[in-house]
């Protein structure tokens, strides 16, 4: 069995995560432009919070199935494991798709990725407006529903 070769990447001009996520250390709300964003990236890059420094979307982490054109700012979607569902997803195979541009989930390329990823794992789709939709294999979705019902 051969090992998966990760692709070394850098964010470049992509700043999708800088707009998407809440950064409490910077008093930056979710889905709003960070005050430290600038044309070259982050104005406080060397002093940025640990949450920013350690974050890796699937594209940046080197997922070889994601191509150059799948960089989040180009695709309009960030794939990662950052989810508000937390413990409900513990030990389940999942990926979170965050829509960083309105309507990006409806593009052919993003829709194909979501469908492909959902063949063997849960996909939590978080729309640009923040609404969540869970898809995936029926058995995994049923297990997530069961866990959710127990938590109520």
C-alpha positions, 0 to 999 in steps of 0.5 A: 500500500502506497502512502499518500503524498501531501502537496506542499502549499502556501496560502498565497493570496487566499485569505478566505479563513481570515474572513470566515472564522471568529477570532476572539483574541482579535475581537473579530466576529465570524464572517467579517473581514479581519481588521488586520487583513491587507493586500499582502495578507496579514498585517500582524502575521508574525504576531498573529494569534495561535488560532490563526497560526495553527489553522490548516484547511484541507487545501493548505494541509496538502490534500493531493486530491484538491488542485490549485484551482480548489484553493478556498478563495477560488473554489468559494469553499473551505474544507476542514474539520472545524465544526460547531457540532463538536463531540457529536462528530467524535469518532465519525469520519467527517469533513466540514464545507464552509461556504465563503462566497454566497452561492459557491455550493451551487457551482459545479466544481464545489457541488462535485466535491461535496458529493464525492466527499459525502460518499464515505463520510459525513459532510457538514455544509455551513452556508455563507449565511451560517445555516448547516446541512448534514449529508453523507451515507445514511448509516452515518447520518442516522448515527449523528441524528441518534447522538443529537437526539440523546443530547437534547 
